Amino acid sequence: AGGKVVPSKNGAHIGIACDVEINYEGKNNLIYKNKKNIFTSPAFNFDEVIKIPDGATLLSSDKINNVMGIYFESGNSKIWGLQYHPDYEYSQMIKLSNARKEKLLNNKIFKDDLEYQSHILSIKKQEKKLDFLNRTCEVKNWLDHIIYK
């Protein structure tokens, strides 16, 4: 769509993205209707968007990725791009992390197994605090949009 993605310079989201913040434009976009302004979500990525498509609107950011959510239109399509996964469970992110553990350690994403296990524990703690309706709000809003438009 005309944007540009590169490997992230600020780190990676390994199973979780913390303190994602919705900006002014995001607060007025239907994808974030009834969403808390700052939230945590399942996420897994090593890249970042450094240029959004022309005409796109930045909706949310975090300390790792300036672009966590965007909105734009192309032809007849309304497109919401999210750099996280409101449609996944934390348990799926833990399984994905465990499947990639050796690669994560070999690539120095974590300095050692202790740091990796601490990170997994932090995801498990977040899962226990789960606010399911807030975490899946974007999915509900999108489904409402396509069903009731």
N, CA, C and O atoms as a GROMACS GRO file, in nm:
protein
  596
    1ALA      N    1   0.083  -0.121   0.000
    1ALA     CA    2   0.000   0.000   0.000
    1ALA      C    3   0.086   0.125   0.000
    1ALA      O    4   0.034   0.236   0.010
    2GLY      N    5   0.217   0.110  -0.011
    2GLY     CA    6   0.304   0.226  -0.017
    2GLY      C    7   0.380   0.256   0.110
    2GLY      O    8   0.456   0.352   0.116
    3GLY      N    9   0.360   0.176   0.212
    3GLY     CA   10   0.435   0.194   0.336
    3GLY      C   11   0.570   0.126   0.326
    3GLY      O   12   0.605   0.068   0.223
    4LYS      N   13   0.645   0.132   0.435
    4LYS     CA   14   0.776   0.066   0.438
    4LYS      C   15   0.798   0.003   0.574
    4LYS      O   16   0.773   0.064   0.677
    5VAL      N   17   0.845  -0.123   0.572
    5VAL     CA   18   0.872  -0.200   0.694
    5VAL      C   19   1.018  -0.242   0.693
    5VAL      O   20   1.070  -0.286   0.590
    6VAL      N   21   1.084  -0.230   0.808
    6VAL     CA   22   1.224  -0.270   0.824
    6VAL      C   23   1.240  -0.345   0.956
    6VAL      O   24   1.150  -0.340   1.041
    7PRO      N   25   1.353  -0.414   0.975
    7PRO     CA   26   1.378  -0.474   1.107
    7PRO      C   27   1.377  -0.366   1.215
    7PRO      O   28   1.432  -0.257   1.195
    8SER      N   29   1.316  -0.395   1.328
    8SER     CA   30   1.301  -0.296   1.435
    8SER      C   31   1.436  -0.260   1.496
    8SER      O   32   1.521  -0.347   1.518
    9LYS      N   33   1.455  -0.134   1.522
    9LYS     CA   34   1.576  -0.085   1.588
    9LYS      C   35   1.558  -0.078   1.740
    9LYS      O   36   1.655  -0.062   1.814
   10ASN      N   37   1.433  -0.091   1.786
   10ASN     CA   38   1.403  -0.074   1.928
   10ASN      C   39   1.371  -0.205   1.999
   10ASN      O   40   1.318  -0.204   2.110
   11GLY      N   41   1.403  -0.317   1.937
   11GLY     CA   42   1.374  -0.446   2.000
   11GLY      C   43   1.260  -0.518   1.930
   11GLY      O   44   1.224  -0.485   1.817
   12ALA      N   45   1.206  -0.616   1.998
   12ALA     CA   46   1.101  -0.701   1.940
   12ALA      C   47   0.990  -0.721   2.042
   12ALA      O   48   1.009  -0.705   2.162
   13HIS      N   49   0.874  -0.756   1.990
   13HIS     CA   50   0.765  -0.802   2.076
   13HIS      C   51   0.770  -0.954   2.073
   13HIS      O   52   0.747  -1.015   1.969
   14ILE      N   53   0.800  -1.014   2.185
   14ILE     CA   54   0.807  -1.160   2.195
   14ILE      C   55   0.691  -1.205   2.282
   14ILE      O   56   0.702  -1.214   2.404
   15GLY      N   57   0.579  -1.232   2.217
   15GLY     CA   58   0.461  -1.282   2.286
   15GLY      C   59   0.371  -1.177   2.345
   15GLY      O   60   0.256  -1.205   2.377
   16ILE      N   61   0.422  -1.054   2.360
   16ILE     CA   62   0.343  -0.952   2.429
   16ILE      C   63   0.390  -0.812   2.390
   16ILE      O   64   0.509  -0.789   2.370
   17ALA      N   65   0.296  -0.722   2.380
   17ALA     CA   66   0.325  -0.579   2.363
   17ALA      C   67   0.260  -0.506   2.480
   17ALA      O   68   0.139  -0.515   2.500
   18CYS      N   69   0.340  -0.436   2.556
   18CYS     CA   70   0.292  -0.367   2.676
   18CYS      C   71   0.280  -0.217   2.654
   18CYS      O   72   0.357  -0.157   2.579
   19ASP      N   73   0.183  -0.160   2.720
   19ASP     CA   74   0.164  -0.015   2.720
   19ASP      C   75   0.147   0.044   2.580
   19ASP      O   76   0.206   0.147   2.546
   20VAL      N   77   0.067  -0.023   2.499
   20VAL     CA   78   0.030   0.034   2.369
   20VAL      C   79  -0.065   0.150   2.399
   20VAL      O   80  -0.161   0.135   2.475
   21GLU      N   81  -0.038   0.265   2.338
   21GLU     CA   82  -0.118   0.384   2.367
   21GLU      C   83  -0.192   0.431   2.243
   21GLU      O   84  -0.133   0.450   2.136
   22ILE      N   85  -0.322   0.449   2.259
   22ILE     CA   86  -0.407   0.500   2.152
   22ILE      C   87  -0.392   0.651   2.148
   22ILE      O   88  -0.405   0.718   2.251
   23ASN      N   89  -0.365   0.706   2.030
   23ASN     CA   90  -0.351   0.851   2.017
   23ASN      C   91  -0.488   0.916   1.991
   23ASN      O   92  -0.590   0.849   1.991
   24TYR      N   93  -0.488   1.047   1.971
   24TYR     CA   94  -0.612   1.122   1.952
   24TYR      C   95  -0.693   1.067   1.835
   24TYR      O   96  -0.814   1.046   1.847
   25GLU      N   97  -0.626   1.043   1.722
   25GLU     CA   98  -0.696   0.991   1.605
   25GLU      C   99  -0.751   0.852   1.632
   25GLU      O  100  -0.860   0.818   1.586
   26GLY      N  101  -0.676   0.771   1.706
   26GLY     CA  102  -0.722   0.637   1.740
   26GLY      C  103  -0.845   0.638   1.829
   26GLY      O  104  -0.934   0.555   1.814
   27LYS      N  105  -0.850   0.734   1.922
   27LYS     CA  106  -0.967   0.744   2.010
   27LYS      C  107  -1.094   0.772   1.932
   27LYS      O  108  -1.204   0.742   1.978
   28ASN      N  109  -1.079   0.829   1.813
   28ASN     CA  110  -1.195   0.862   1.730
   28ASN      C  111  -1.216   0.763   1.617
   28ASN      O  112  -1.301   0.786   1.530
   29ASN      N  113  -1.142   0.654   1.616
   29ASN     CA  114  -1.155   0.553   1.511
   29ASN      C  115  -1.235   0.436   1.565
   29ASN      O  116  -1.215   0.393   1.679
   30LEU      N  117  -1.326   0.383   1.483
   30LEU     CA  118  -1.416   0.278   1.532
   30LEU      C  119  -1.345   0.152   1.578
   30LEU      O  120  -1.401   0.076   1.657
   31ILE      N  121  -1.224   0.127   1.531
   31ILE     CA  122  -1.155   0.004   1.573
   31ILE      C  123  -1.126   0.005   1.723
   31ILE      O  124  -1.116  -0.101   1.785
   32TYR      N  125  -1.112   0.124   1.782
   32TYR     CA  126  -1.081   0.135   1.924
   32TYR      C  127  -1.201   0.180   2.009
   32TYR      O  128  -1.183   0.223   2.123
   33LYS      N  129  -1.322   0.170   1.955
   33LYS     CA  130  -1.442   0.205   2.030
   33LYS      C  131  -1.446   0.119   2.157
   33LYS      O  132  -1.436  -0.003   2.150
   34ASN      N  133  -1.461   0.183   2.272
   34ASN     CA  134  -1.469   0.119   2.404
   34ASN      C  135  -1.340   0.051   2.449
   34ASN      O  136  -1.342  -0.030   2.541
   35LYS      N  137  -1.228   0.083   2.386
   35LYS     CA  138  -1.098   0.027   2.423
   35LYS      C  139  -1.031   0.119   2.526
   35LYS      O  140  -1.041   0.241   2.515
   36LYS      N  141  -0.964   0.060   2.625
   36LYS     CA  142  -0.887   0.141   2.718
   36LYS      C  143  -0.774   0.209   2.642
   36LYS      O  144  -0.718   0.151   2.549
   37ASN      N  145  -0.740   0.332   2.681
   37ASN     CA  146  -0.641   0.412   2.607
   37ASN      C  147  -0.501   0.353   2.609
   37ASN      O  148  -0.424   0.372   2.514
   38ILE      N  149  -0.467   0.281   2.714
   38ILE     CA  150  -0.337   0.212   2.723
   38ILE      C  151  -0.368   0.066   2.753
   38ILE      O  152  -0.444   0.034   2.844
   39PHE      N  153  -0.307  -0.023   2.675
   39PHE     CA  154  -0.340  -0.164   2.689
   39PHE      C  155  -0.220  -0.253   2.658
   39PHE      O  156  -0.119  -0.208   2.604
   40THR      N  157  -0.234  -0.379   2.694
   40THR     CA  158  -0.135  -0.482   2.665
   40THR      C  159  -0.202  -0.585   2.577
   40THR      O  160  -0.321  -0.613   2.593
   41SER      N  161  -0.126  -0.643   2.484
   41SER     CA  162  -0.184  -0.736   2.388
   41SER      C  163  -0.083  -0.843   2.347
   41SER      O  164   0.038  -0.818   2.351
   42PRO      N  165  -0.131  -0.961   2.309
   42PRO     CA  166  -0.041  -1.057   2.248
   42PRO      C  167   0.022  -0.995   2.122
   42PRO      O  168  -0.045  -0.926   2.045
   43ALA      N  169   0.150  -1.021   2.102
   43ALA     CA  170   0.222  -0.968   1.985
   43ALA      C  171   0.348  -1.050   1.964
   43ALA      O  172   0.405  -1.104   2.058
   44PHE      N  173   0.390  -1.058   1.840
   44PHE     CA  174   0.515  -1.127   1.809
   44PHE      C  175   0.568  -1.068   1.680
   44PHE      O  176   0.519  -1.101   1.572
   45ASN      N  177   0.668  -0.982   1.689
   45ASN     CA  178   0.726  -0.925   1.568
   45ASN      C  179   0.865  -0.871   1.595
   45ASN      O  180   0.901  -0.834   1.707
   46PHE      N  181   0.943  -0.870   1.488
   46PHE     CA  182   1.080  -0.819   1.492
   46PHE      C  183   1.096  -0.698   1.401
   46PHE      O  184   1.207  -0.648   1.384
   47ASP      N  185   0.987  -0.652   1.342
   47ASP     CA  186   0.994  -0.544   1.244
   47ASP      C  187   0.916  -0.423   1.291
   47ASP      O  188   0.847  -0.426   1.393
   48GLU      N  189   0.931  -0.315   1.213
   48GLU     CA  190   0.856  -0.194   1.243
   48GLU      C  191   0.824  -0.122   1.113
   48GLU      O  192   0.899  -0.128   1.016
   49VAL      N  193   0.712  -0.055   1.115
   49VAL     CA  194   0.672   0.028   1.002
   49VAL      C  195   0.742   0.162   1.020
   49VAL      O  196   0.726   0.227   1.122
   50ILE      N  197   0.820   0.202   0.920
   50ILE     CA  198   0.888   0.332   0.929
   50ILE      C  199   0.821   0.435   0.839
   50ILE      O  200   0.848   0.555   0.851
   51LYS      N  201   0.735   0.389   0.748
   51LYS     CA  202   0.658   0.482   0.664
   51LYS      C  203   0.520   0.421   0.645
   51LYS      O  204   0.506   0.310   0.595
   52ILE      N  205   0.417   0.497   0.686
   52ILE     CA  206   0.282   0.449   0.664
   52ILE      C  207   0.237   0.491   0.524
   52ILE      O  208   0.290   0.587   0.468
   53PRO      N  209   0.140   0.421   0.466
   53PRO     CA  210   0.093   0.456   0.332
   53PRO      C  211   0.040   0.599   0.327
   53PRO      O  212  -0.012   0.650   0.427
   54ASP      N  213   0.052   0.662   0.213
   54ASP     CA  214  -0.004   0.796   0.196
   54ASP      C  215  -0.153   0.792   0.229
   54ASP      O  216  -0.225   0.702   0.186
   55GLY      N  217  -0.198   0.889   0.306
   55GLY     CA  218  -0.338   0.898   0.344
   55GLY      C  219  -0.374   0.813   0.465
   55GLY      O  220  -0.488   0.819   0.512
   56ALA      N  221  -0.281   0.735   0.517
   56ALA     CA  222  -0.308   0.652   0.634
   56ALA      C  223  -0.304   0.738   0.760
   56ALA      O  224  -0.240   0.843   0.764
   57THR      N  225  -0.374   0.692   0.863
   57THR     CA  226  -0.378   0.760   0.991
   57THR      C  227  -0.317   0.672   1.098
   57THR      O  228  -0.358   0.557   1.114
   58LEU      N  229  -0.220   0.724   1.170
   58LEU     CA  230  -0.160   0.653   1.283
   58LEU      C  231  -0.261   0.652   1.398
   58LEU      O  232  -0.316   0.756   1.433
   59LEU      N  233  -0.285   0.534   1.456
   59LEU     CA  234  -0.385   0.520   1.562
   59LEU      C  235  -0.326   0.488   1.699
   59LEU      O  236  -0.381   0.529   1.801
   60SER      N  237  -0.213   0.415   1.700
   60SER     CA  238  -0.156   0.376   1.829
   60SER      C  239  -0.007   0.346   1.814
   60SER      O  240   0.042   0.318   1.705
   61SER      N  241   0.064   0.352   1.928
   61SER     CA  242   0.209   0.333   1.933
   61SER      C  243   0.248   0.270   2.065
   61SER      O  244   0.168   0.267   2.159
   62ASP      N  245   0.371   0.219   2.072
   62ASP     CA  246   0.430   0.178   2.199
   62ASP      C  247   0.579   0.210   2.195
   62ASP      O  248   0.628   0.267   2.098
   63LYS      N  249   0.651   0.173   2.300
   63LYS     CA  250   0.793   0.209   2.309
   63LYS      C  251   0.880   0.135   2.208
   63LYS      O  252   0.990   0.181   2.177
   64ILE      N  253   0.832   0.023   2.154
   64ILE     CA  254   0.909  -0.053   2.056
   64ILE      C  255   0.874  -0.011   1.913
   64ILE      O  256   0.962   0.008   1.830
   65ASN      N  257   0.746   0.002   1.886
   65ASN     CA  258   0.699   0.038   1.751
   65ASN      C  259   0.616   0.165   1.755
   65ASN      O  260   0.512   0.170   1.822
   66ASN      N  261   0.661   0.267   1.684
   66ASN     CA  262   0.581   0.387   1.674
   66ASN      C  263   0.447   0.356   1.608
   66ASN      O  264   0.345   0.417   1.643
   67VAL      N  265   0.445   0.262   1.514
   67VAL     CA  266   0.322   0.226   1.444
   67VAL      C  267   0.273   0.091   1.498
   67VAL      O  268   0.323  -0.015   1.460
   68MET      N  269   0.174   0.098   1.586
   68MET     CA  270   0.109  -0.024   1.635
   68MET      C  271  -0.028  -0.042   1.572
   68MET      O  272  -0.079  -0.154   1.563
   69GLY      N  273  -0.088   0.067   1.528
   69GLY     CA  274  -0.218   0.061   1.462
   69GLY      C  275  -0.230   0.174   1.362
   69GLY      O  276  -0.198   0.289   1.392
   70ILE      N  277  -0.278   0.141   1.242
   70ILE     CA  278  -0.306   0.243   1.140
   70ILE      C  279  -0.440   0.212   1.075
   70ILE      O  280  -0.493   0.102   1.085
   71TYR      N  281  -0.493   0.313   1.007
   71TYR     CA  282  -0.615   0.298   0.929
   71TYR      C  283  -0.596   0.370   0.796
   71TYR      O  284  -0.543   0.481   0.792
   72PHE      N  285  -0.641   0.306   0.688
   72PHE     CA  286  -0.644   0.374   0.559
   72PHE      C  287  -0.747   0.308   0.470
   72PHE      O  288  -0.792   0.197   0.497
   73GLU      N  289  -0.782   0.377   0.364
   73GLU     CA  290  -0.875   0.323   0.266
   73GLU      C  291  -0.802   0.303   0.135
   73GLU      O  292  -0.715   0.382   0.097
   74SER      N  293  -0.839   0.197   0.065
   74SER     CA  294  -0.783   0.167  -0.066
   74SER      C  295  -0.896   0.113  -0.152
   74SER      O  296  -0.948   0.004  -0.126
   75GLY      N  297  -0.934   0.189  -0.254
   75GLY     CA  298  -1.049   0.149  -0.334
   75GLY      C  299  -1.172   0.145  -0.246
   75GLY      O  300  -1.203   0.243  -0.179
   76ASN      N  301  -1.243   0.034  -0.246
   76ASN     CA  302  -1.362   0.017  -0.163
   76ASN      C  303  -1.330  -0.042  -0.026
   76ASN      O  304  -1.421  -0.066   0.054
   77SER      N  305  -1.203  -0.064   0.003
   77SER     CA  306  -1.165  -0.133   0.127
   77SER      C  307  -1.124  -0.035   0.236
   77SER      O  308  -1.055   0.064   0.211
   78LYS      N  309  -1.168  -0.066   0.357
   78LYS     CA  310  -1.124   0.004   0.477
   78LYS      C  311  -1.026  -0.091   0.545
   78LYS      O  312  -1.060  -0.206   0.573
   79ILE      N  313  -0.906  -0.042   0.572
   79ILE     CA  314  -0.800  -0.130   0.621
   79ILE      C  315  -0.748  -0.081   0.756
   79ILE      O  316  -0.708   0.034   0.772
   80TRP      N  317  -0.751  -0.174   0.852
   80TRP     CA  318  -0.690  -0.150   0.982
   80TRP      C  319  -0.569  -0.241   0.991
   80TRP      O  320  -0.583  -0.363   0.982
   81GLY      N  321  -0.453  -0.183   1.010
   81GLY     CA  322  -0.330  -0.261   1.024
   81GLY      C  323  -0.285  -0.255   1.169
   81GLY      O  324  -0.261  -0.148   1.223
   82LEU      N  325  -0.274  -0.371   1.232
   82LEU     CA  326  -0.233  -0.379   1.372
   82LEU      C  327  -0.104  -0.457   1.383
   82LEU      O  328  -0.087  -0.561   1.320
   83GLN      N  329  -0.012  -0.407   1.463
   83GLN     CA  330   0.118  -0.471   1.484
   83GLN      C  331   0.113  -0.555   1.612
   83GLN      O  332   0.213  -0.568   1.684
   84TYR      N  333  -0.002  -0.611   1.640
   84TYR     CA  334  -0.023  -0.699   1.756
   84TYR      C  335  -0.142  -0.789   1.722
   84TYR      O  336  -0.199  -0.778   1.614
   85HIS      N  337  -0.179  -0.880   1.815
   85HIS     CA  338  -0.278  -0.982   1.784
   85HIS      C  339  -0.392  -0.987   1.887
   85HIS      O  340  -0.386  -1.066   1.981
   86PRO      N  341  -0.496  -0.903   1.871
   86PRO     CA  342  -0.609  -0.912   1.963
   86PRO      C  343  -0.688  -1.041   1.944
   86PRO      O  344  -0.773  -1.075   2.027
   87ASP      N  345  -0.660  -1.112   1.838
   87ASP     CA  346  -0.729  -1.238   1.805
   87ASP      C  347  -0.659  -1.361   1.862
   87ASP      O  348  -0.709  -1.472   1.844
   88TYR      N  349  -0.546  -1.345   1.928
   88TYR     CA  350  -0.470  -1.459   1.983
   88TYR      C  351  -0.482  -1.461   2.135
   88TYR      O  352  -0.510  -1.359   2.199
   89GLU      N  353  -0.458  -1.577   2.189
   89GLU     CA  354  -0.451  -1.595   2.335
   89GLU      C  355  -0.303  -1.587   2.376
   89GLU      O  356  -0.214  -1.616   2.297
   90TYR      N  357  -0.279  -1.546   2.501
   90TYR     CA  358  -0.141  -1.544   2.550
   90TYR      C  359  -0.080  -1.684   2.548
   90TYR      O  360   0.040  -1.699   2.525
   91SER      N  361  -0.161  -1.786   2.573
   91SER     CA  362  -0.109  -1.923   2.571
   91SER      C  363  -0.053  -1.958   2.433
   91SER      O  364   0.046  -2.032   2.424
   92GLN      N  365  -0.114  -1.907   2.327
   92GLN     CA  366  -0.061  -1.929   2.192
   92GLN      C  367   0.073  -1.859   2.174
   92GLN      O  368   0.162  -1.912   2.108
   93MET      N  369   0.087  -1.741   2.231
   93MET     CA  370   0.212  -1.666   2.222
   93MET      C  371   0.323  -1.737   2.299
   93MET      O  372   0.438  -1.738   2.257
   94ILE      N  373   0.288  -1.798   2.412
   94ILE     CA  374   0.386  -1.872   2.490
   94ILE      C  375   0.432  -1.994   2.411
   94ILE      O  376   0.551  -2.024   2.407
   95LYS      N  377   0.338  -2.065   2.349
   95LYS     CA  378   0.374  -2.181   2.267
   95LYS      C  379   0.464  -2.139   2.151
   95LYS      O  380   0.562  -2.208   2.121
   96LEU      N  381   0.432  -2.029   2.086
   96LEU     CA  382   0.513  -1.978   1.976
   96LEU      C  383   0.653  -1.941   2.026
   96LEU      O  384   0.753  -1.972   1.961
   97SER      N  385   0.659  -1.875   2.139
   97SER     CA  386   0.788  -1.837   2.198
   97SER      C  387   0.871  -1.961   2.229
   97SER      O  388   0.990  -1.966   2.199
   98ASN      N  389   0.807  -2.061   2.289
   98ASN     CA  390   0.880  -2.184   2.323
   98ASN      C  391   0.929  -2.256   2.197
   98ASN      O  392   1.039  -2.312   2.197
   99ALA      N  393   0.849  -2.254   2.091
   99ALA     CA  394   0.892  -2.316   1.966
   99ALA      C  395   1.012  -2.243   1.905
   99ALA      O  396   1.093  -2.304   1.834
  100ARG      N  397   1.024  -2.114   1.932
  100ARG     CA  398   1.133  -2.033   1.878
  100ARG      C  399   1.242  -2.003   1.980
  100ARG      O  400   1.332  -1.924   1.953
  101LYS      N  401   1.235  -2.066   2.096
  101LYS     CA  402   1.327  -2.035   2.207
  101LYS      C  403   1.473  -2.044   2.166
  101LYS      O  404   1.550  -1.951   2.192
  102GLU      N  405   1.512  -2.152   2.103
  102GLU     CA  406   1.654  -2.169   2.066
  102GLU      C  407   1.699  -2.057   1.973
  102GLU      O  408   1.808  -2.002   1.990
  103LYS      N  409   1.617  -2.023   1.877
  103LYS     CA  410   1.651  -1.915   1.784
  103LYS      C  411   1.658  -1.781   1.858
  103LYS      O  412   1.747  -1.700   1.831
  104LEU      N  413   1.565  -1.758   1.950
  104LEU     CA  414   1.566  -1.634   2.028
  104LEU      C  415   1.693  -1.621   2.111
  104LEU      O  416   1.751  -1.513   2.120
  105LEU      N  417   1.736  -1.730   2.171
  105LEU     CA  418   1.859  -1.729   2.250
  105LEU      C  419   1.982  -1.716   2.161
  105LEU      O  420   2.074  -1.640   2.192
  106ASN      N  421   1.984  -1.789   2.050
  106ASN     CA  422   2.098  -1.781   1.957
  106ASN      C  423   2.114  -1.642   1.897
  106ASN      O  424   2.226  -1.598   1.871
  107ASN      N  425   2.002  -1.573   1.876
  107ASN     CA  426   2.007  -1.438   1.818
  107ASN      C  427   2.017  -1.329   1.924
  107ASN      O  428   2.004  -1.210   1.893
  108LYS      N  429   2.041  -1.370   2.048
  108LYS     CA  430   2.065  -1.277   2.159
  108LYS      C  431   1.946  -1.185   2.187
  108LYS      O  432   1.964  -1.073   2.235
  109ILE      N  433   1.825  -1.232   2.157
  109ILE     CA  434   1.705  -1.157   2.195
  109ILE      C  435   1.695  -1.158   2.348
  109ILE      O  436   1.652  -1.061   2.410
  110PHE      N  437   1.735  -1.270   2.407
  110PHE     CA  438   1.748  -1.284   2.552
  110PHE      C  439   1.892  -1.323   2.581
  110PHE      O  440   1.952  -1.400   2.505
  111LYS      N  441   1.948  -1.272   2.690
  111LYS     CA  442   2.090  -1.301   2.718
  111LYS      C  443   2.111  -1.444   2.762
  111LYS      O  444   2.218  -1.501   2.740
  112ASP      N  445   2.008  -1.505   2.826
  112ASP     CA  446   2.022  -1.643   2.870
  112ASP      C  447   1.885  -1.702   2.899
  112ASP      O  448   1.783  -1.634   2.887
  113ASP      N  449   1.883  -1.829   2.938
  113ASP     CA  450   1.757  -1.898   2.964
  113ASP      C  451   1.683  -1.835   3.081
  113ASP      O  452   1.560  -1.831   3.079
  114LEU      N  453   1.753  -1.787   3.181
  114LEU     CA  454   1.688  -1.724   3.296
  114LEU      C  455   1.609  -1.600   3.253
  114LEU      O  456   1.495  -1.581   3.295
  115GLU      N  457   1.669  -1.517   3.169
  115GLU     CA  458   1.598  -1.398   3.120
  115GLU      C  459   1.477  -1.440   3.036
  115GLU      O  460   1.370  -1.379   3.046
  116TYR      N  461   1.493  -1.542   2.953
  116TYR     CA  462   1.383  -1.592   2.871
  116TYR      C  463   1.268  -1.641   2.961
  116TYR      O  464   1.152  -1.606   2.938
  117GLN      N  465   1.300  -1.722   3.062
  117GLN     CA  466   1.197  -1.775   3.152
  117GLN      C  467   1.127  -1.664   3.229
  117GLN      O  468   1.007  -1.672   3.255
  118SER      N  469   1.201  -1.561   3.266
  118SER     CA  470   1.142  -1.445   3.333
  118SER      C  471   1.041  -1.375   3.241
  118SER      O  472   0.935  -1.332   3.286
  119HIS      N  473   1.076  -1.365   3.114
  119HIS     CA  474   0.986  -1.304   3.017
  119HIS      C  475   0.858  -1.387   3.002
  119HIS      O  476   0.748  -1.331   3.000
  120ILE      N  477   0.872  -1.517   2.992
  120ILE     CA  478   0.755  -1.606   2.980
  120ILE      C  479   0.667  -1.592   3.104
  120ILE      O  480   0.544  -1.589   3.093
  121LEU      N  481   0.728  -1.582   3.221
  121LEU     CA  482   0.653  -1.563   3.345
  121LEU      C  483   0.574  -1.432   3.341
  121LEU      O  484   0.460  -1.427   3.387
  122SER      N  485   0.634  -1.327   3.286
  122SER     CA  486   0.563  -1.199   3.277
  122SER      C  487   0.440  -1.210   3.186
  122SER      O  488   0.338  -1.147   3.212
  123ILE      N  489   0.450  -1.289   3.080
  123ILE     CA  490   0.333  -1.311   2.994
  123ILE      C  491   0.226  -1.388   3.070
  123ILE      O  492   0.108  -1.355   3.061
  124LYS      N  493   0.266  -1.490   3.144
  124LYS     CA  494   0.170  -1.568   3.224
  124LYS      C  495   0.100  -1.481   3.328
  124LYS      O  496  -0.019  -1.498   3.352
  125LYS      N  497   0.173  -1.388   3.389
  125LYS     CA  498   0.112  -1.296   3.486
  125LYS      C  499   0.011  -1.206   3.418
  125LYS      O  500  -0.096  -1.179   3.474
  126GLN      N  501   0.043  -1.159   3.298
  126GLN     CA  502  -0.050  -1.074   3.224
  126GLN      C  503  -0.176  -1.153   3.189
  126GLN      O  504  -0.288  -1.100   3.194
  127GLU      N  505  -0.158  -1.279   3.155
  127GLU     CA  506  -0.272  -1.364   3.121
  127GLU      C  507  -0.368  -1.377   3.240
  127GLU      O  508  -0.489  -1.381   3.220
  128LYS      N  509  -0.315  -1.383   3.360
  128LYS     CA  510  -0.400  -1.393   3.480
  128LYS      C  511  -0.479  -1.265   3.504
  128LYS      O  512  -0.586  -1.270   3.565
  129LYS      N  513  -0.428  -1.152   3.457
  129LYS     CA  514  -0.498  -1.024   3.473
  129LYS      C  515  -0.590  -0.995   3.354
  129LYS      O  516  -0.644  -0.885   3.341
  130LEU      N  517  -0.608  -1.093   3.270
  130LEU     CA  518  -0.677  -1.076   3.143
  130LEU      C  519  -0.813  -1.008   3.156
  130LEU      O  520  -0.899  -1.051   3.234
  131ASP      N  521  -0.831  -0.903   3.079
  131ASP     CA  522  -0.959  -0.837   3.059
  131ASP      C  523  -1.000  -0.873   2.916
  131ASP      O  524  -0.967  -0.801   2.822
  132PHE      N  525  -1.070  -0.984   2.902
  132PHE     CA  526  -1.097  -1.041   2.770
  132PHE      C  527  -1.169  -0.942   2.678
  132PHE      O  528  -1.132  -0.929   2.562
  133LEU      N  529  -1.269  -0.872   2.729
  133LEU     CA  530  -1.345  -0.780   2.643
  133LEU      C  531  -1.258  -0.666   2.591
  133LEU      O  532  -1.269  -0.626   2.476
  134ASN      N  533  -1.170  -0.614   2.677
  134ASN     CA  534  -1.080  -0.508   2.631
  134ASN      C  535  -0.975  -0.563   2.534
  134ASN      O  536  -0.944  -0.500   2.434
  135ARG      N  537  -0.920  -0.682   2.565
  135ARG     CA  538  -0.816  -0.737   2.479
  135ARG      C  539  -0.867  -0.769   2.340
  135ARG      O  540  -0.792  -0.759   2.243
  136THR      N  541  -0.992  -0.808   2.327
  136THR     CA  542  -1.048  -0.847   2.197
  136THR      C  543  -1.139  -0.741   2.137
  136THR      O  544  -1.211  -0.767   2.040
  137CYS      N  545  -1.137  -0.622   2.192
  137CYS     CA  546  -1.224  -0.513   2.149
  137CYS      C  547  -1.214  -0.484   1.999
  137CYS      O  548  -1.316  -0.463   1.933
  138GLU      N  549  -1.092  -0.484   1.945
  138GLU     CA  550  -1.075  -0.454   1.803
  138GLU      C  551  -1.146  -0.556   1.715
  138GLU      O  552  -1.205  -0.521   1.613
  139VAL      N  553  -1.140  -0.683   1.755
  139VAL     CA  554  -1.206  -0.789   1.677
  139VAL      C  555  -1.357  -0.766   1.678
  139VAL      O  556  -1.421  -0.772   1.573
  140LYS      N  557  -1.413  -0.739   1.795
  140LYS     CA  558  -1.557  -0.712   1.806
  140LYS      C  559  -1.596  -0.592   1.722
  140LYS      O  560  -1.694  -0.596   1.649
  141ASN      N  561  -1.519  -0.484   1.731
  141ASN     CA  562  -1.552  -0.363   1.656
  141ASN      C  563  -1.546  -0.387   1.506
  141ASN      O  564  -1.631  -0.339   1.431
  142TRP      N  565  -1.446  -0.462   1.461
  142TRP     CA  566  -1.434  -0.494   1.318
  142TRP      C  567  -1.553  -0.581   1.273
  142TRP      O  568  -1.613  -0.554   1.170
  143LEU      N  569  -1.584  -0.684   1.352
  143LEU     CA  570  -1.698  -0.770   1.316
  143LEU      C  571  -1.829  -0.691   1.314
  143LEU      O  572  -1.910  -0.708   1.222
  144ASP      N  573  -1.850  -0.604   1.414
  144ASP     CA  574  -1.970  -0.520   1.413
  144ASP      C  575  -1.975  -0.435   1.288
  144ASP      O  576  -2.082  -0.416   1.229
  145HIS      N  577  -1.861  -0.383   1.246
  145HIS     CA  578  -1.854  -0.299   1.127
  145HIS      C  579  -1.892  -0.377   1.001
  145HIS      O  580  -1.971  -0.328   0.920
  146ILE      N  581  -1.838  -0.496   0.984
  146ILE     CA  582  -1.867  -0.568   0.860
  146ILE      C  583  -2.006  -0.632   0.860
  146ILE      O  584  -2.064  -0.655   0.754
  147ILE      N  585  -2.060  -0.660   0.979
  147ILE     CA  586  -2.194  -0.721   0.987
  147ILE      C  587  -2.303  -0.617   0.978
  147ILE      O  588  -2.404  -0.638   0.910
  148TYR      N  589  -2.284  -0.504   1.046
  148TYR     CA  590  -2.391  -0.405   1.059
  148TYR      C  591  -2.375  -0.280   0.974
  148TYR      O  592  -2.449  -0.183   0.992
  149LYS      N  593  -2.278  -0.280   0.882
  149LYS     CA  594  -2.257  -0.157   0.804
  149LYS      C  595  -2.368  -0.132   0.705
  149LYS      O  596  -2.364  -0.033   0.632
   0.00000   0.00000   0.00000
